[in-house]
Amino acid sequence: MLVEIGSMTSLRAGQKIYDLLKQDDKVLFVFLEAGRSNDLFDEKQFGEYGEAATLTVIVDETDQTEVFDRVFKHAELHEKDDGIISLNSKVISMNDIKSLGTS
């Protein structure tokens, strides 16, 4: 089964994590979306807003703990309160949805 690891971090940390995971054989998919946030980060590059990154990582459930721990470590969440990370334990594909509809 596939799982999703989601994270919102500073853009600097998000880019670092993306670069680390994009060549990882255990990572099936990694996507980075940049934006701005006015409530999550202390550092503000644009007045009230700071650069933010939303990171989505898809892995097999057998690799979820290892990859989750790497995202947590490289986002430096163990040192500073500067982002969030989540684990969504069931990712299904459109093929799964179609087969559920025919059952």
GUPA-981361 format. One record per residue: residue in one letter; x, y, z of N, C-alpha, C, O in turn. Coordinates in pm, whole numbers, plus 50000, padded with zeros to 5 digits. Layout:
<atoms>
<atom residu="A" n_c1="X" n_c2="Y" n_c3="Z" ca_c1="X" ca_c2="Y" ca_c3="Z" c_c1="X" c_c2="Y" c_c3="Z" o_c1="X" o_c2="Y" o_c3="Z"/>
...
</atoms>
This chain:
<atoms>
<atom residu="M" n_c1="50084" n_c2="49883" n_c3="50000" ca_c1="50000" ca_c2="50000" ca_c3="50000" c_c1="50089" c_c2="50124" c_c3="50000" o_c1="50198" o_c2="50125" o_c3="50057"/>
<atom residu="L" n_c1="50040" n_c2="50229" n_c3="49936" ca_c1="50113" ca_c2="50355" ca_c3="49930" c_c1="50068" c_c2="50447" c_c3="50042" o_c1="49953" o_c2="50443" o_c3="50086"/>
<atom residu="V" n_c1="50162" n_c2="50530" n_c3="50089" ca_c1="50131" ca_c2="50631" ca_c3="50189" c_c1="50184" c_c2="50766" c_c3="50141" o_c1="50276" o_c2="50773" o_c3="50059"/>
<atom residu="E" n_c1="50124" n_c2="50872" n_c3="50194" ca_c1="50166" ca_c2="51007" ca_c3="50160" c_c1="50226" c_c2="51074" c_c3="50282" o_c1="50169" o_c2="51072" o_c3="50391"/>
<atom residu="I" n_c1="50343" n_c2="51134" n_c3="50263" ca_c1="50404" ca_c2="51217" ca_c3="50365" c_c1="50390" c_c2="51360" c_c3="50316" o_c1="50438" o_c2="51395" o_c3="50208"/>
<atom residu="G" n_c1="50324" n_c2="51442" n_c3="50394" ca_c1="50304" ca_c2="51582" ca_c3="50357" c_c1="50378" c_c2="51671" c_c3="50454" o_c1="50388" o_c2="51641" o_c3="50572"/>
<atom residu="S" n_c1="50431" n_c2="51782" n_c3="50403" ca_c1="50506" ca_c2="51872" ca_c3="50489" c_c1="50491" c_c2="52016" c_c3="50441" o_c1="50490" o_c2="52043" o_c3="50321"/>
<atom residu="M" n_c1="50479" n_c2="52107" n_c3="50537" ca_c1="50486" ca_c2="52249" ca_c3="50505" c_c1="50603" c_c2="52304" c_c3="50585" o_c1="50606" o_c2="52298" o_c3="50708"/>
<atom residu="T" n_c1="50700" n_c2="52359" n_c3="50513" ca_c1="50823" ca_c2="52409" ca_c3="50574" c_c1="50859" c_c2="52542" c_c3="50510" o_c1="50788" o_c2="52593" o_c3="50423"/>
<atom residu="S" n_c1="50970" n_c2="52596" n_c3="50555" ca_c1="51024" ca_c2="52712" ca_c3="50484" c_c1="51066" c_c2="52666" c_c3="50345" o_c1="51092" o_c2="52547" o_c3="50323"/>
<atom residu="L" n_c1="51073" n_c2="52757" n_c3="50251" ca_c1="51113" ca_c2="52721" ca_c3="50115" c_c1="51255" c_c2="52665" c_c3="50114" o_c1="51284" o_c2="52572" o_c3="50039"/>
<atom residu="R" n_c1="51343" n_c2="52721" n_c3="50196" ca_c1="51481" ca_c2="52673" ca_c3="50203" c_c1="51484" c_c2="52526" c_c3="50244" o_c1="51551" o_c2="52445" o_c3="50179"/>
<atom residu="A" n_c1="51412" n_c2="52491" n_c3="50350" ca_c1="51410" ca_c2="52352" ca_c3="50396" c_c1="51339" c_c2="52262" c_c3="50295" o_c1="51385" o_c2="52150" o_c3="50270"/>
<atom residu="G" n_c1="51229" n_c2="52308" n_c3="50237" ca_c1="51156" ca_c2="52229" ca_c3="50139" c_c1="51240" c_c2="52196" c_c3="50017" o_c1="51236" o_c2="52083" o_c3="49968"/>
<atom residu="Q" n_c1="51316" n_c2="52293" n_c3="49968" ca_c1="51403" ca_c2="52269" ca_c3="49852" c_c1="51513" c_c2="52169" c_c3="49887" o_c1="51548" o_c2="52084" o_c3="49806"/>
<atom residu="K" n_c1="51567" n_c2="52180" n_c3="50009" ca_c1="51671" ca_c2="52087" ca_c3="50053" c_c1="51616" c_c2="51944" c_c3="50059" o_c1="51682" o_c2="51850" o_c3="50014"/>
<atom residu="I" n_c1="51497" n_c2="51928" n_c3="50113" ca_c1="51434" ca_c2="51796" ca_c3="50123" c_c1="51403" c_c2="51741" c_c3="49984" o_c1="51428" o_c2="51624" o_c3="49956"/>
<atom residu="Y" n_c1="51347" n_c2="51825" n_c3="49897" ca_c1="51315" ca_c2="51784" ca_c3="49760" c_c1="51441" c_c2="51734" c_c3="49689" o_c1="51439" o_c2="51627" o_c3="49629"/>
<atom residu="D" n_c1="51550" n_c2="51810" n_c3="49697" ca_c1="51675" ca_c2="51770" ca_c3="49631" c_c1="51728" c_c2="51639" c_c3="49687" o_c1="51785" o_c2="51559" o_c3="49613"/>
<atom residu="L" n_c1="51709" n_c2="51616" n_c3="49815" ca_c1="51754" ca_c2="51493" ca_c3="49879" c_c1="51671" c_c2="51372" c_c3="49833" o_c1="51726" o_c2="51265" o_c3="49809"/>
<atom residu="L" n_c1="51539" n_c2="51391" n_c3="49820" ca_c1="51450" ca_c2="51278" ca_c3="49793" c_c1="51427" c_c2="51248" c_c3="49646" o_c1="51386" o_c2="51137" o_c3="49612"/>
<atom residu="K" n_c1="51453" n_c2="51343" n_c3="49557" ca_c1="51417" ca_c2="51322" ca_c3="49416" c_c1="51496" c_c2="51210" c_c3="49349" o_c1="51452" o_c2="51155" o_c3="49248"/>
<atom residu="Q" n_c1="51611" n_c2="51175" n_c3="49404" ca_c1="51692" ca_c2="51065" ca_c3="49348" c_c1="51683" c_c2="50938" c_c3="49433" o_c1="51751" o_c2="50840" o_c3="49403"/>
<atom residu="D" n_c1="51602" n_c2="50939" n_c3="49536" ca_c1="51592" ca_c2="50826" ca_c3="49628" c_c1="51504" c_c2="50716" c_c3="49567" o_c1="51390" o_c2="50742" o_c3="49530"/>
<atom residu="D" n_c1="51557" n_c2="50596" n_c3="49557" ca_c1="51482" ca_c2="50484" ca_c3="49499" c_c1="51359" c_c2="50445" c_c3="49581" o_c1="51266" o_c2="50385" o_c3="49527"/>
<atom residu="K" n_c1="51357" n_c2="50478" n_c3="49709" ca_c1="51242" ca_c2="50444" ca_c3="49793" c_c1="51127" c_c2="50542" c_c3="49775" o_c1="51014" o_c2="50514" o_c3="49818"/>
<atom residu="V" n_c1="51153" n_c2="50655" n_c3="49714" ca_c1="51052" ca_c2="50758" ca_c3="49692" c_c1="50990" c_c2="50738" c_c3="49554" o_c1="51060" o_c2="50746" o_c3="49453"/>
<atom residu="L" n_c1="50861" n_c2="50712" n_c3="49550" ca_c1="50792" ca_c2="50689" ca_c3="49424" c_c1="50756" c_c2="50820" c_c3="49356" o_c1="50752" o_c2="50829" o_c3="49233"/>
<atom residu="F" n_c1="50729" n_c2="50924" n_c3="49437" ca_c1="50689" ca_c2="51054" ca_c3="49383" c_c1="50722" c_c2="51160" c_c3="49487" o_c1="50697" o_c2="51141" o_c3="49606"/>
<atom residu="V" n_c1="50777" n_c2="51271" n_c3="49440" ca_c1="50799" ca_c2="51386" ca_c3="49528" c_c1="50763" c_c2="51512" c_c3="49451" o_c1="50804" o_c2="51529" o_c3="49336"/>
<atom residu="F" n_c1="50687" n_c2="51599" n_c3="49515" ca_c1="50639" ca_c2="51722" ca_c3="49451" c_c1="50659" c_c2="51838" c_c3="49547" o_c1="50628" o_c2="51827" o_c3="49666"/>
<atom residu="L" n_c1="50712" n_c2="51948" n_c3="49495" ca_c1="50736" ca_c2="52069" ca_c3="49575" c_c1="50658" c_c2="52185" c_c3="49517" o_c1="50668" o_c2="52214" o_c3="49398"/>
<atom residu="E" n_c1="50579" n_c2="52249" n_c3="49601" ca_c1="50503" ca_c2="52367" ca_c3="49560" c_c1="50545" c_c2="52482" c_c3="49650" o_c1="50540" o_c2="52471" o_c3="49772"/>
<atom residu="A" n_c1="50586" n_c2="52593" n_c3="49590" ca_c1="50630" ca_c2="52710" ca_c3="49666" c_c1="50516" c_c2="52810" c_c3="49681" o_c1="50429" o_c2="52820" o_c3="49595"/>
<atom residu="G" n_c1="50519" n_c2="52882" n_c3="49790" ca_c1="50418" ca_c2="52985" ca_c3="49814" c_c1="50462" c_c2="53076" c_c3="49927" o_c1="50581" o_c2="53084" o_c3="49959"/>
<atom residu="R" n_c1="50367" n_c2="53146" n_c3="49985" ca_c1="50397" ca_c2="53236" ca_c3="50097" c_c1="50300" c_c2="53208" c_c3="50211" o_c1="50184" o_c2="53172" o_c3="50189"/>
<atom residu="S" n_c1="50349" n_c2="53227" n_c3="50332" ca_c1="50268" ca_c2="53203" ca_c3="50451" c_c1="50287" c_c2="53320" c_c3="50547" o_c1="50397" o_c2="53374" o_c3="50561"/>
<atom residu="N" n_c1="50179" n_c2="53358" n_c3="50614" ca_c1="50192" ca_c2="53467" ca_c3="50711" c_c1="50180" c_c2="53419" c_c3="50855" o_c1="50179" o_c2="53501" o_c3="50947"/>
<atom residu="D" n_c1="50171" n_c2="53288" n_c3="50876" ca_c1="50150" ca_c2="53242" ca_c3="51013" c_c1="50242" c_c2="53131" c_c3="51061" o_c1="50244" o_c2="53101" o_c3="51180"/>
<atom residu="L" n_c1="50317" n_c2="53069" n_c3="50973" ca_c1="50392" ca_c2="52950" ca_c3="51013" c_c1="50538" c_c2="52977" c_c3="51047" o_c1="50597" o_c2="52904" o_c3="51126"/>
<atom residu="F" n_c1="50596" n_c2="53080" n_c3="50990" ca_c1="50740" ca_c2="53101" ca_c3="51004" c_c1="50771" c_c2="53238" c_c3="51063" o_c1="50701" o_c2="53336" o_c3="51038"/>
<atom residu="D" n_c1="50878" n_c2="53241" n_c3="51142" ca_c1="50922" ca_c2="53368" ca_c3="51201" c_c1="50988" c_c2="53457" c_c3="51097" o_c1="50970" o_c2="53579" o_c3="51098"/>
<atom residu="E" n_c1="51064" n_c2="53397" n_c3="51006" ca_c1="51135" ca_c2="53476" ca_c3="50905" c_c1="51037" c_c2="53523" c_c3="50798" o_c1="50968" o_c2="53442" o_c3="50736"/>
<atom residu="K" n_c1="51031" n_c2="53652" n_c3="50778" ca_c1="50938" ca_c2="53712" ca_c3="50681" c_c1="51019" c_c2="53790" c_c3="50577" o_c1="51076" o_c2="53894" o_c3="50608"/>
<atom residu="Q" n_c1="51022" n_c2="53739" n_c3="50455" ca_c1="51095" ca_c2="53806" ca_c3="50347" c_c1="51010" c_c2="53911" c_c3="50278" o_c1="51064" o_c2="53999" o_c3="50210"/>
<atom residu="F" n_c1="50878" n_c2="53904" n_c3="50293" ca_c1="50787" ca_c2="53991" ca_c3="50219" c_c1="50689" c_c2="54058" c_c3="50315" o_c1="50570" o_c2="54029" o_c3="50312"/>
<atom residu="G" n_c1="50739" n_c2="54147" n_c3="50399" ca_c1="50652" ca_c2="54214" ca_c3="50495" c_c1="50597" c_c2="54117" c_c3="50597" o_c1="50670" o_c2="54070" o_c3="50684"/>
<atom residu="E" n_c1="50469" n_c2="54087" n_c3="50588" ca_c1="50403" ca_c2="53994" ca_c3="50681" c_c1="50416" c_c2="53848" c_c3="50638" o_c1="50374" o_c2="53759" o_c3="50711"/>
<atom residu="Y" n_c1="50473" n_c2="53823" n_c3="50521" ca_c1="50475" ca_c2="53688" ca_c3="50465" c_c1="50617" c_c2="53634" c_c3="50451" o_c1="50712" o_c2="53708" o_c3="50427"/>
<atom residu="G" n_c1="50629" n_c2="53502" n_c3="50468" ca_c1="50755" ca_c2="53432" ca_c3="50448" c_c1="50739" c_c2="53328" c_c3="50339" o_c1="50629" o_c2="53279" o_c3="50313"/>
<atom residu="E" n_c1="50852" n_c2="53293" n_c3="50275" ca_c1="50849" ca_c2="53191" ca_c3="50170" c_c1="50824" c_c2="53054" c_c3="50233" o_c1="50886" o_c2="53018" o_c3="50333"/>
<atom residu="A" n_c1="50732" n_c2="52980" n_c3="50175" ca_c1="50694" ca_c2="52850" ca_c3="50228" c_c1="50699" c_c2="52745" c_c3="50117" o_c1="50695" o_c2="52778" o_c3="49998"/>
<atom residu="A" n_c1="50707" n_c2="52620" n_c3="50158" ca_c1="50704" ca_c2="52509" ca_c3="50063" c_c1="50608" c_c2="52403" c_c3="50115" o_c1="50609" o_c2="52369" o_c3="50233"/>
<atom residu="T" n_c1="50526" n_c2="52352" n_c3="50024" ca_c1="50443" ca_c2="52236" ca_c3="50053" c_c1="50504" c_c2="52120" c_c3="49978" o_c1="50520" o_c2="52125" o_c3="49856"/>
<atom residu="L" n_c1="50537" n_c2="52016" n_c3="50050" ca_c1="50605" ca_c2="51900" ca_c3="49993" c_c1="50515" c_c2="51779" c_c3="50007" o_c1="50461" o_c2="51752" o_c3="50114"/>
<atom residu="T" n_c1="50498" n_c2="51705" n_c3="49897" ca_c1="50421" ca_c2="51581" ca_c3="49897" c_c1="50514" c_c2="51469" c_c3="49854" o_c1="50578" o_c2="51477" o_c3="49750"/>
<atom residu="V" n_c1="50520" n_c2="51363" n_c3="49934" ca_c1="50607" ca_c2="51249" ca_c3="49906" c_c1="50522" c_c2="51123" c_c3="49911" o_c1="50450" o_c2="51100" o_c3="50009"/>
<atom residu="I" n_c1="50529" n_c2="51041" n_c3="49807" ca_c1="50458" ca_c2="50913" ca_c3="49803" c_c1="50561" c_c2="50801" c_c3="49813" o_c1="50656" o_c2="50795" o_c3="49735"/>
<atom residu="V" n_c1="50540" n_c2="50712" n_c3="49910" ca_c1="50630" ca_c2="50599" ca_c3="49931" c_c1="50548" c_c2="50474" c_c3="49961" o_c1="50430" o_c2="50482" o_c3="49994"/>
<atom residu="D" n_c1="50612" n_c2="50359" n_c3="49948" ca_c1="50549" ca_c2="50235" ca_c3="49991" c_c1="50546" c_c2="50233" c_c3="50144" o_c1="50636" o_c2="50287" o_c3="50209"/>
<atom residu="E" n_c1="50443" n_c2="50172" n_c3="50200" ca_c1="50429" ca_c2="50173" ca_c3="50346" c_c1="50549" c_c2="50110" c_c3="50416" o_c1="50576" o_c2="50143" o_c3="50532"/>
<atom residu="T" n_c1="50621" n_c2="50020" n_c3="50350" ca_c1="50738" ca_c2="49958" ca_c3="50413" c_c1="50852" c_c2="50058" c_c3="50433" o_c1="50941" o_c2="50035" o_c3="50516"/>
<atom residu="D" n_c1="50850" n_c2="50168" n_c3="50359" ca_c1="50956" ca_c2="50269" ca_c3="50369" c_c1="50911" c_c2="50395" c_c3="50441" o_c1="50988" o_c2="50491" o_c3="50453"/>
<atom residu="Q" n_c1="50787" n_c2="50398" n_c3="50490" ca_c1="50731" ca_c2="50522" ca_c3="50544" c_c1="50808" c_c2="50577" c_c3="50663" o_c1="50829" o_c2="50698" o_c3="50671"/>
<atom residu="T" n_c1="50849" n_c2="50493" n_c3="50756" ca_c1="50917" ca_c2="50542" ca_c3="50876" c_c1="51052" c_c2="50603" c_c3="50841" o_c1="51086" o_c2="50710" o_c3="50890"/>
<atom residu="E" n_c1="51128" n_c2="50534" n_c3="50757" ca_c1="51260" ca_c2="50585" ca_c3="50719" c_c1="51250" c_c2="50719" c_c3="50646" o_c1="51323" o_c2="50813" o_c3="50678"/>
<atom residu="V" n_c1="51160" n_c2="50729" n_c3="50550" ca_c1="51147" ca_c2="50852" ca_c3="50472" c_c1="51087" c_c2="50963" c_c3="50558" o_c1="51132" o_c2="51078" o_c3="50550"/>
<atom residu="F" n_c1="50987" n_c2="50932" n_c3="50640" ca_c1="50928" ca_c2="51032" ca_c3="50731" c_c1="51036" c_c2="51090" c_c3="50822" o_c1="51044" o_c2="51212" o_c3="50840"/>
<atom residu="D" n_c1="51119" n_c2="51003" n_c3="50880" ca_c1="51225" ca_c2="51049" ca_c3="50969" c_c1="51325" c_c2="51139" c_c3="50897" o_c1="51375" o_c2="51235" o_c3="50954"/>
<atom residu="R" n_c1="51354" n_c2="51108" n_c3="50771" ca_c1="51446" ca_c2="51191" ca_c3="50693" c_c1="51386" c_c2="51329" c_c3="50666" o_c1="51455" o_c2="51430" o_c3="50676"/>
<atom residu="V" n_c1="51258" n_c2="51333" n_c3="50631" ca_c1="51191" ca_c2="51462" ca_c3="50609" c_c1="51193" c_c2="51543" c_c3="50738" o_c1="51226" o_c2="51661" o_c3="50737"/>
<atom residu="F" n_c1="51158" n_c2="51480" n_c3="50849" ca_c1="51157" ca_c2="51547" ca_c3="50979" c_c1="51295" c_c2="51604" c_c3="51013" o_c1="51307" o_c2="51719" o_c3="51055"/>
<atom residu="K" n_c1="51398" n_c2="51522" n_c3="50994" ca_c1="51535" ca_c2="51564" ca_c3="51026" c_c1="51578" c_c2="51682" c_c3="50939" o_c1="51630" o_c2="51781" o_c3="50990"/>
<atom residu="H" n_c1="51559" n_c2="51670" n_c3="50808" ca_c1="51608" ca_c2="51773" ca_c3="50717" c_c1="51523" c_c2="51900" c_c3="50718" o_c1="51567" o_c2="52005" o_c3="50672"/>
<atom residu="A" n_c1="51401" n_c2="51891" n_c3="50769" ca_c1="51320" ca_c2="52011" ca_c3="50791" c_c1="51360" c_c2="52079" c_c3="50921" o_c1="51314" o_c2="52189" o_c3="50952"/>
<atom residu="E" n_c1="51448" n_c2="52012" n_c3="50997" ca_c1="51501" ca_c2="52062" ca_c3="51124" c_c1="51390" c_c2="52083" c_c3="51228" o_c1="51400" o_c2="52171" o_c3="51313"/>
<atom residu="L" n_c1="51285" n_c2="52002" n_c3="51218" ca_c1="51174" ca_c2="52015" ca_c3="51312" c_c1="51211" c_c2="51967" c_c3="51452" o_c1="51143" o_c2="51999" o_c3="51549"/>
<atom residu="H" n_c1="51318" n_c2="51889" n_c3="51462" ca_c1="51366" ca_c2="51845" ca_c3="51594" c_c1="51439" c_c2="51957" c_c3="51667" o_c1="51460" o_c2="51949" o_c3="51788"/>
<atom residu="E" n_c1="51478" n_c2="52064" n_c3="51593" ca_c1="51552" ca_c2="52175" ca_c3="51653" c_c1="51470" c_c2="52302" c_c3="51666" o_c1="51489" o_c2="52379" o_c3="51760"/>
<atom residu="K" n_c1="51378" n_c2="52324" n_c3="51573" ca_c1="51298" ca_c2="52446" ca_c3="51576" c_c1="51153" c_c2="52416" c_c3="51539" o_c1="51123" o_c2="52319" o_c3="51470"/>
<atom residu="D" n_c1="51068" n_c2="52499" n_c3="51587" ca_c1="50925" ca_c2="52486" ca_c3="51562" c_c1="50893" c_c2="52564" c_c3="51435" o_c1="50835" o_c2="52673" o_c3="51442"/>
<atom residu="D" n_c1="50931" n_c2="52509" n_c3="51320" ca_c1="50930" ca_c2="52586" ca_c3="51196" c_c1="50867" c_c2="52509" c_c3="51081" o_c1="50920" o_c2="52508" o_c3="50970"/>
<atom residu="G" n_c1="50754" n_c2="52443" n_c3="51107" ca_c1="50687" ca_c2="52370" ca_c3="51001" c_c1="50601" c_c2="52259" c_c3="51057" o_c1="50593" o_c2="52239" o_c3="51179"/>
<atom residu="I" n_c1="50538" n_c2="52186" n_c3="50966" ca_c1="50455" ca_c2="52072" ca_c3="51006" c_c1="50482" c_c2="51956" c_c3="50910" o_c1="50527" o_c2="51977" o_c3="50797"/>
<atom residu="I" n_c1="50455" n_c2="51836" n_c3="50957" ca_c1="50470" ca_c2="51717" ca_c3="50875" c_c1="50356" c_c2="51622" c_c3="50911" o_c1="50315" o_c2="51613" o_c3="51027"/>
<atom residu="S" n_c1="50304" n_c2="51552" n_c3="50810" ca_c1="50193" ca_c2="51459" ca_c3="50836" c_c1="50214" c_c2="51331" c_c3="50757" o_c1="50286" o_c2="51327" o_c3="50658"/>
<atom residu="L" n_c1="50148" n_c2="51226" n_c3="50804" ca_c1="50152" ca_c2="51097" ca_c3="50736" c_c1="50009" c_c2="51053" c_c3="50712" o_c1="49931" o_c2="51035" o_c3="50806"/>
<atom residu="N" n_c1="49974" n_c2="51036" n_c3="50586" ca_c1="49842" ca_c2="50988" ca_c3="50547" c_c1="49858" c_c2="50843" c_c3="50506" o_c1="49927" o_c2="50812" o_c3="50408"/>
<atom residu="S" n_c1="49796" n_c2="50754" n_c3="50580" ca_c1="49831" ca_c2="50613" ca_c3="50570" c_c1="49763" c_c2="50534" c_c3="50459" o_c1="49790" o_c2="50415" o_c3="50445"/>
<atom residu="K" n_c1="49677" n_c2="50596" n_c3="50380" ca_c1="49617" ca_c2="50519" ca_c3="50271" c_c1="49600" c_c2="50607" c_c3="50149" o_c1="49520" o_c2="50701" o_c3="50148"/>
<atom residu="V" n_c1="49675" n_c2="50575" n_c3="50047" ca_c1="49665" ca_c2="50645" ca_c3="49919" c_c1="49613" c_c2="50545" c_c3="49818" o_c1="49669" o_c2="50436" o_c3="49804"/>
<atom residu="I" n_c1="49506" n_c2="50581" n_c3="49748" ca_c1="49453" ca_c2="50490" ca_c3="49647" c_c1="49460" c_c2="50557" c_c3="49511" o_c1="49459" o_c2="50679" o_c3="49500"/>
<atom residu="S" n_c1="49467" n_c2="50476" n_c3="49410" ca_c1="49475" ca_c2="50526" ca_c3="49273" c_c1="49337" c_c2="50528" c_c3="49209" o_c1="49241" o_c2="50474" o_c3="49265"/>
<atom residu="M" n_c1="49327" n_c2="50588" n_c3="49093" ca_c1="49200" ca_c2="50589" ca_c3="49020" c_c1="49158" c_c2="50446" c_c3="48985" o_c1="49038" o_c2="50417" o_c3="48982"/>
<atom residu="N" n_c1="49253" n_c2="50358" n_c3="48958" ca_c1="49220" ca_c2="50218" ca_c3="48929" c_c1="49152" c_c2="50153" c_c3="49050" o_c1="49058" o_c2="50075" o_c3="49034"/>
<atom residu="D" n_c1="49201" n_c2="50186" n_c3="49171" ca_c1="49139" ca_c2="50132" ca_c3="49292" c_c1="48996" c_c2="50183" c_c3="49306" o_c1="48906" o_c2="50107" o_c3="49344"/>
<atom residu="I" n_c1="48975" n_c2="50311" n_c3="49277" ca_c1="48841" ca_c2="50369" ca_c3="49287" c_c1="48747" c_c2="50304" c_c3="49187" o_c1="48632" o_c2="50272" o_c3="49220"/>
<atom residu="K" n_c1="48795" n_c2="50283" n_c3="49064" ca_c1="48712" ca_c2="50220" ca_c3="48961" c_c1="48675" c_c2="50078" c_c3="49001" o_c1="48561" o_c2="50035" o_c3="48981"/>
<atom residu="S" n_c1="48771" n_c2="50003" n_c3="49058" ca_c1="48740" ca_c2="49866" ca_c3="49096" c_c1="48644" c_c2="49861" c_c3="49215" o_c1="48565" o_c2="49768" o_c3="49226"/>
<atom residu="L" n_c1="48649" n_c2="49961" n_c3="49303" ca_c1="48553" ca_c2="49967" ca_c3="49414" c_c1="48412" c_c2="49989" c_c3="49361" o_c1="48315" o_c2="49936" o_c3="49417"/>
<atom residu="G" n_c1="48400" n_c2="50066" n_c3="49253" ca_c1="48270" ca_c2="50095" ca_c3="49195" c_c1="48207" c_c2="49977" c_c3="49125" o_c1="48085" o_c2="49974" o_c3="49106"/>
<atom residu="T" n_c1="48288" n_c2="49878" n_c3="49087" ca_c1="48234" ca_c2="49762" ca_c3="49016" c_c1="48208" c_c2="49644" c_c3="49109" o_c1="48160" o_c2="49540" o_c3="49065"/>
<atom residu="S" n_c1="48239" n_c2="49659" n_c3="49235" ca_c1="48221" ca_c2="49548" ca_c3="49330" c_c1="48078" c_c2="49536" c_c3="49374" o_c1="48045" o_c2="49448" o_c3="49454"/>
</atoms>
